[in-house]
Amino acid sequence: LEATARSMHEHGTEHLAKRAASIEKRIARMKVTDRPKTDKKMTVTFGDPNYETEEVLKVRDITKSYDGREILHNVSFNIRNRERVALLGANGAGKTTMLKILLGEEVPDGGVIRKGVGLKPAYLPQQVYFANPHRNLIDTLIYDKNVSMQVARNRLGSFQFTGETQLKTVDMLSGGEKSRLRLCELMYDPLNLLILDEPTNHLDLASREWIEEAVEAFDGTLLFVSHDRYFVERFATRVLYLENGYLTDFIGSYSVFLDWRAKGGGALPEAAPAPAPKKKKAAVPTLDDGPKPPEKPKRTGGTKNLQKLLNTLEREISQLETQSSDLEQQMVDAASDSGKLLELMTEKEACDEKLAAKMDEWEAVAAELEELQ
């Protein structure tokens, strides 16, 4: 915008000077933020890359009831090595119950679970607890993982716990930092199945990004419960959907699963669908490609009506800019609420599209008015 305003001033006409002044007013209303810092990316990988057992879990006819209500009805599925599986469903559908049965924390009323040879699972719950929350981070790793102080410091540094942060006690950490610390502990274990229960729930954006990077670094089988559609879309290659006690086993991404449900279901795909081929870009027309499109008709009513339209557009642009700024602040305030954040992002995108369209219309009217004058 500054470059455009400078260019308009350089042309020296009265009308362009007015347009430049309008743009400068727009610039003055903008909030200036600090330049964003580029955080160090996680460079570690963890898990057991040598684990070759094909069938990680075999679940057959699991049934579970509470107070006479059947939560799970003959639930069966297999999970293969290195699959990334999302266990989804509405609240109360039995997702956490299914996880607890898989982990041996609850006993099913019926059914069998067979685990692959050499399976070493790890569980990251919604709320992470440590045996002694009053220890600092270095001592926590020394006691929990039986490592030297230097190894503990190096491992913490790999998960962006650096400097004085390593001397904090565990009870001073946020929920996201506790999850990251637990993943740091798991990082050097030869685990090959990672089970997550709402890993990004109630986390701020920075913590969510770190959890996602840690999960991306995991080289093994992933099974997780989540209501975070972005997390599910990023990681799931298969969806297990619980509804009214029954399980739907869908192979494919979350977005493809949603499309399948929106169309009323039907035959389940046997493999992940191939991505749609990209459309070729249309050739750029040349002088020999036929007649040019007709020019847009000029507005009637002379310069007076054009000036009125220009003033109206400027008021609308100002209102949309204020609305966009308000939505941006609301997005900052809702950073830890993924559902609200998604709603605000959609609303702001629509607002910004309207603003861009109004700016284009303003420029077209201004150019037309300048030509008539």
C-alpha positions in Angstrom: 0.0 0.0 0.0 2.9 2.4 0.8 4.4 1.7 -2.6 1.1 2.3 -4.4 0.6 5.6 -2.5 4.2 6.7 -3.4 3.6 5.9 -7.1 0.3 7.9 -7.1 2.1 10.9 -5.5 4.8 10.7 -8.2 2.2 11.0 -11.0 1.2 14.4 -9.6 -2.5 14.6 -10.6 -5.0 15.9 -8.1 -7.2 12.8 -8.4 -4.3 10.4 -7.8 -3.2 12.5 -4.8 -6.7 12.0 -3.3 -6.5 8.3 -3.9 -3.0 8.2 -2.3 -4.4 10.1 0.7 -7.2 7.6 1.1 -4.7 4.7 1.0 -2.5 6.5 3.6 -5.5 6.8 5.9 -6.0 3.1 5.5 -2.3 2.5 6.4 -2.6 4.7 9.5 -5.5 2.6 10.8 -3.4 -0.6 10.6 -1.9 -2.1 13.8 1.8 -2.7 13.6 3.0 -5.9 15.3 6.5 -7.1 16.1 8.2 -9.1 13.4 7.5 -12.8 14.1 10.4 -14.9 15.4 11.3 -18.1 13.6 11.3 -20.9 16.3 13.8 -23.7 16.0 12.1 -26.7 14.4 12.1 -30.1 16.1 14.8 -32.3 14.5 14.4 -35.5 16.5 12.7 -38.7 15.5 11.6 -41.4 18.0 10.0 -44.8 18.1 11.4 -48.2 17.0 12.1 -48.1 13.2 13.1 -51.8 13.4 9.7 -53.1 14.6 8.4 -55.3 11.7 5.4 -57.1 13.2 2.6 -56.6 10.6 -0.5 -56.9 12.8 -0.1 -54.5 15.8 -3.6 -55.0 17.2 -6.4 -57.5 16.6 -9.7 -56.5 18.2 -12.5 -59.0 18.0 -16.2 -58.6 19.2 -15.5 -56.2 22.1 -18.7 -55.5 24.1 -19.0 -53.1 27.0 -22.0 -51.8 29.0 -22.5 -49.4 31.8 -25.7 -49.3 34.0 -27.5 -51.4 31.4 -26.5 -49.2 28.5 -24.4 -50.9 25.8 -21.5 -48.6 24.9 -19.6 -50.9 22.6 -21.4 -53.7 20.6 -19.2 -56.4 19.0 -16.5 -53.9 18.0 -13.8 -55.5 15.7 -10.9 -54.1 13.8 -7.2 -54.7 13.0 -4.5 -52.1 13.2 -1.4 -52.7 11.0 2.2 -51.5 11.6 2.8 -47.8 11.0 -0.9 -46.9 10.4 -2.2 -43.6 11.7 -5.7 -44.2 13.0 -8.2 -41.7 14.4 -10.8 -43.1 16.8 -13.7 -40.7 16.4 -17.3 -40.2 17.5 -19.6 -37.9 19.5 -19.1 -37.3 23.2 -20.1 -40.5 25.1 -19.8 -42.7 22.1 -17.2 -44.9 23.9 -13.9 -43.6 22.5 -12.1 -43.3 25.8 -13.6 -46.6 27.0 -12.2 -48.3 24.0 -8.7 -46.8 24.7 -8.8 -47.9 28.3 -9.8 -51.5 27.2 -6.9 -51.5 24.7 -4.5 -50.3 27.5 -5.8 -52.9 29.9 -7.2 -50.3 32.3 -10.8 -51.7 31.8 -12.0 -55.2 31.2 -14.6 -55.7 28.4 -17.8 -57.6 29.0 -16.9 -59.8 26.0 -14.4 -60.1 23.2 -10.7 -60.6 22.7 -7.7 -58.3 22.0 -4.5 -59.8 20.6 -1.3 -57.6 20.6 1.5 -58.1 18.1 4.7 -59.8 19.2 7.0 -57.3 20.8 4.4 -54.5 21.0 5.5 -51.7 23.3 2.8 -49.1 23.6 2.9 -45.6 25.2 -0.1 -43.5 26.3 -0.4 -39.7 26.4 -3.6 -38.8 28.2 -5.5 -35.5 28.1 -4.1 -34.6 31.5 -0.4 -35.5 32.1 0.7 -36.2 35.6 4.2 -36.8 37.0 5.2 -38.7 40.1 6.9 -35.8 41.7 5.7 -32.4 40.3 8.1 -30.5 42.6 11.2 -31.7 40.8 12.7 -29.5 38.1 12.8 -30.7 34.5 16.4 -31.9 34.6 15.8 -34.0 37.8 12.6 -35.4 36.4 14.4 -36.9 33.4 17.3 -38.1 35.6 15.0 -39.9 38.0 12.4 -41.1 35.5 14.7 -42.2 32.8 17.9 -43.0 34.7 20.1 -40.7 32.6 23.0 -38.4 33.3 22.5 -34.6 33.8 24.1 -33.8 30.4 21.9 -36.4 28.6 18.8 -34.9 30.4 19.8 -31.4 29.3 20.4 -32.5 25.7 17.1 -34.3 25.5 15.2 -31.3 27.0 16.9 -29.0 24.5 15.7 -31.1 21.6 12.2 -30.4 22.8 12.8 -26.7 23.2 13.2 -26.7 26.9 16.3 -24.5 27.1 18.2 -22.3 29.5 16.4 -21.4 32.8 13.3 -23.3 31.6 15.1 -26.6 32.5 15.3 -25.4 36.1 11.5 -24.9 36.4 9.6 -27.4 38.5 7.1 -29.5 36.7 4.1 -28.0 38.5 5.0 -24.6 36.9 4.5 -25.9 33.4 1.4 -25.4 31.3 -0.7 -28.3 30.1 1.0 -28.2 26.7 4.5 -28.1 28.2 3.7 -31.1 30.4 2.6 -33.1 27.3 5.8 -32.0 25.6 7.8 -33.1 28.6 6.1 -36.5 28.6 6.9 -36.9 24.9 10.5 -36.0 25.7 10.6 -38.8 28.2 9.1 -41.3 25.7 11.4 -40.1 22.9 14.3 -42.6 23.6 12.1 -45.6 24.6 11.8 -48.3 22.0 8.0 -47.8 21.8 6.2 -48.8 18.6 2.6 -47.8 19.4 1.7 -44.3 20.5 -1.9 -43.8 21.9 -3.1 -40.2 22.3 -6.3 -39.0 24.0 -7.2 -35.4 22.8 -3.5 -34.4 22.6 -4.3 -30.8 21.6 -7.3 -30.1 23.8 -7.1 -26.8 25.7 -3.6 -25.9 24.4 -2.5 -22.6 23.0 -1.3 -22.4 19.4 2.4 -22.7 20.2 1.9 -25.8 22.3 -0.4 -27.4 19.6 2.3 -26.9 17.0 4.9 -28.5 19.2 2.7 -31.5 19.9 2.0 -31.9 16.2 5.8 -31.7 15.4 6.5 -34.4 18.0 3.8 -36.7 16.6 5.1 -36.1 13.1 8.5 -37.2 14.4 7.1 -40.5 15.7 8.1 -43.5 13.5 5.6 -46.1 14.5 1.8 -46.9 14.8 -0.4 -44.0 15.9 -3.9 -44.4 17.4 -5.6 -41.2 18.7 -8.8 -39.7 19.8 -9.3 -36.0 18.9 -12.0 -33.4 18.2 -9.4 -31.2 16.5 -10.3 -31.4 12.8 -6.9 -30.0 11.7 -5.0 -32.5 13.8 -7.2 -35.4 12.5 -6.8 -34.2 8.9 -3.1 -33.9 9.2 -2.4 -37.3 10.7 -5.2 -39.8 10.1 -4.9 -42.2 7.2 -7.8 -44.2 8.6 -10.9 -43.4 10.6 -12.6 -45.7 13.2 -16.0 -44.1 13.9 -18.1 -45.1 16.9 -21.8 -44.4 16.8 -24.6 -46.0 18.9 -22.2 -48.7 20.0 -21.2 -49.8 16.5 -18.0 -49.1 14.6 -17.4 -47.9 11.0 -13.9 -48.7 9.7 -13.1 -46.2 7.0 -9.7 -46.2 5.1 -8.9 -42.8 3.9 -8.3 -39.2 5.1 -10.7 -37.3 7.4 -11.9 -35.0 4.7 -12.7 -38.0 2.4 -14.6 -39.6 5.4 -16.7 -36.5 5.9 -17.6 -36.4 2.2 -18.5 -40.0 2.3 -20.8 -39.4 5.4 -22.3 -36.3 3.8 -23.3 -38.4 0.8 -25.2 -40.9 3.0 -22.4 -43.5 3.3 -22.5 -46.5 1.0 -19.8 -49.0 0.1 -16.6 -48.5 2.1 -13.4 -47.9 0.2 -10.9 -50.7 0.4 -7.9 -48.5 0.1 -7.1 -44.8 0.4 -8.4 -43.0 -2.7 -5.9 -41.6 -5.0 -5.8 -37.8 -5.2 -7.7 -36.2 -8.0 -5.6 -35.2 -11.0 -4.7 -31.6 -11.1 -6.5 -29.6 -13.7 -4.3 -28.2 -16.4 -4.2 -24.4 -16.6 -6.0 -23.0 -19.5 -3.8 -21.6 -22.2 -3.3 -17.8 -22.2 -5.2 -16.4 -25.1 -3.2 -14.7 -27.9 -4.2 -12.3 -30.6 -5.1 -15.2 -32.8 -7.3 -17.0 -30.3 -10.5 -15.4 -31.6 -12.4 -12.3 -30.8 -11.6 -10.4 -27.5 -14.3 -10.3 -24.8 -16.4 -7.2 -25.1 -15.4 -4.2 -23.0 -17.5 -3.5 -19.9 -20.1 -0.8 -20.6 -19.4 2.5 -19.0 -21.7 3.8 -16.3 -24.2 6.5 -17.2 -25.0 9.6 -15.1 -21.7 11.5 -15.5 -19.1 12.4 -12.9 -21.5 13.4 -10.2 -23.0 9.9 -9.8 -19.5 8.4 -10.1 -18.3 10.6 -7.3 -21.2 9.6 -5.1 -20.5 5.9 -5.8 -16.8 6.5 -5.0 -17.8 8.0 -1.6 -20.1 5.1 -0.8 -17.5 2.6 -1.7 -15.0 4.4 0.6 -17.4 4.2 3.5 -18.0 0.5 2.9 -14.3 -0.2 2.6 -13.7 1.6 5.9 -16.4 -0.4 7.6 -15.0 -3.7 6.2 -11.5 -2.8 7.4 -12.8 -2.2 10.9 -14.7 -5.5 10.8 -11.6 -7.3 9.6 -9.5 -5.8 12.4 -12.1 -6.7 15.0 -12.2 -10.3 13.8 -8.4 -10.5 13.9 -8.4 -9.4 17.6 -11.1 -12.0 18.3 -9.0 -14.7 16.7 -6.1 -13.7 19.0 -8.4 -13.9 22.0 -9.8 -17.4 20.9 -6.4 -18.9 20.1 -6.9 -21.9 22.5 -10.5 -22.6 21.3 -10.1 -24.5 18.0 -13.8 -24.5 17.2 -14.3 -20.8 17.8 -11.0 -20.0 16.0 -12.2 -22.0 12.9 -15.5 -20.0 12.9 -13.7 -16.7 13.2 -11.2 -17.6 10.5 -14.0 -18.5 8.1 -15.8 -15.2 8.9 -12.6 -13.1 8.5 -11.8 -14.8 5.1 -15.3 -13.9 3.9 -14.9 -10.3 5.2 -11.5 -10.0 3.5 -12.9 -11.3 0.2 -15.6 -8.6 0.3 -13.0 -6.0 1.2 -10.8 -7.0 -1.8 -13.8 -6.9 -4.1 -14.8 -3.4 -2.9 -11.2 -2.2 -3.4 -11.2 -3.5 -6.9 -14.6 -1.8 -7.6 -13.3 1.4 -6.0 -10.2 1.4 -8.3 -12.4 0.8 -11.4 -14.8 3.6 -10.5 -11.9 6.0 -9.7 -10.2 5.2 -13.0 -13.5 5.8 -14.9 -14.1 9.1 -13.1 -10.5 10.2 -13.8 -11.0 9.4 -17.5 -14.3 11.4 -17.7 -12.7 14.3 -15.9 
